[in-house]
Amino acid sequence: MPDVNLSPGDTVRLEPNEAGVVCSGVFPGLCLAVGALLESDMATVLAELRKAMQIPEHEAFAQSLQEARSPA
């Protein structure tokens, strides 16, 4: 996803990939199976999310959030 400057309230339409999954360009590892979500198939939605959260970029992002919360 290209870098964009967004203001509060702005939205960017994300198109699903060939597997029907949309992934955040801001939050690594946040990927949702659109069809399963629309069908309330939460087992599939969660399985896709868990799989997506295994990428190294998600781990680094989560670590950066944890470090930002920790007192200096």
N, C-alpha and C positions, 0 to 999 in steps of 0.2 A: 504494500500500500504506500503510495507516495506521501511525503510529508505535507501536511496541510495546517494552516493556522485556523483554528476554530475558536469561536466565541461561545460563551454559555448559551445553550439553546440551539446551536447549530447541529446538524446531523449529517452523516455521510452514509449513503446507501452502500451496503456490502452485498456483493453477489456471492452465492454459494459456489464452491468449487465443484469439480466433476463428481465428487462423492456426496454433494448436497450439504456440505458443511461450510459455515461462515466462521472466519477467524478474525479476532480483533487485531488491528494494527498497532494498538497502544498497550494492550495487556497480553503479553506472550503466554500462550497456553490456554487462552479463553477461546474455545472453538465449540460451536453448537451445531448439532445435526438438525437442520431446519425442518425437514419432513417429520422426523420423530418428535420434535418439539410441538409442531402443529397438530400431531396426532395424539399428544399427551403420552407418548411412549418414553417415559422418564428413564427407564432402564437403559435404553439406547442412548438418550441424551447424556446421561451420566457416564456411560461407558466411553463415549467419544470424548467427553471432557477429561476424564481420567487419562485417557491415552494421550491427549494433547498436552496435558500438564507434565508429561515425562520428558519434554524437550529441554535441553540445557538452558535455553533462553528463559524459560519459565523459572527454573531454579535460580538463575542470576537475578531475575526481576523480584522474586519472592525474598531473596537474600537482601537486596537493596531496600525493600520495604521494611524488613525487620531491622536493618541497621538504622534506618531513618527514625524508627520508633524508639530505639534504645537511647537512654541518656548518655551524653558524651562524657 
